[in-house]
Amino acid sequence: MRLQESLDELEETSADVALLFWILAILFFSLGDTVSSFMVFSQGGNEPNPNMRWSLGLLADGLLGFVLVKTAAITILYAIAFLWEGAHRWMIPIVLILAGVYLTNNMLVFLDIR
């Protein structure tokens, strides 16, 4: 009985850590990259990623299209991670966190804000 309780507790802790990783991924990859990208766009910069550049033309102001594509990407990646068993499940949000930190930092360097 104690082994089962320990396994249940470990699974619960693992789910909490995974949730934290997803929150950080959303903050850095979605919010951080979007805000810093639009700060760069306001200074005359452009979007080097062709998919995201395409998303800017979806709707009149560009922001909604950008956010919709980012949201779709996060949703699809979350679904894949949810279906992926084991520790590999954490790889997707960790990669998104790293990408988000890198992209946000690059934008801030471009703007000389740091």
ZIPE-V497546 format. One record per backbone hydrogen bond with DSSP energy under -1.0 kcal/mol. CO is the residue of the C=O (numbers start at 1). NH is the residue of the N-H. Records with the same first field share a line. If there is no record, write none. Layout:
CO=NH, NH
This chain:
1=5
2=6
3=7
4=8
5=9
6=10
7=11
8=12
9=13
10=14
11=15
12=16
13=17
14=18
15=19
16=20
17=21
18=22
19=23
20=24
21=25
22=26
23=27
24=28
25=29
26=31
27=32
28=33
30=34
31=35
32=36
33=37
34=38
35=39
36=40
37=41
38=42
40=43, 45
41=44
49=53
50=54
51=55
52=56
54=57
55=58
62=66
63=67
64=68
65=69
66=70
67=71
68=72
69=73
70=74
71=75
72=76
73=77
74=78
75=79
76=80
77=81
78=82
79=83
80=84
86=89
87=90
88=91
90=94
91=95
92=96
93=97
94=98
95=99
96=100
97=101
98=102
99=103
100=104
101=105
102=106
103=107
104=108
105=109
106=110
107=111
108=113
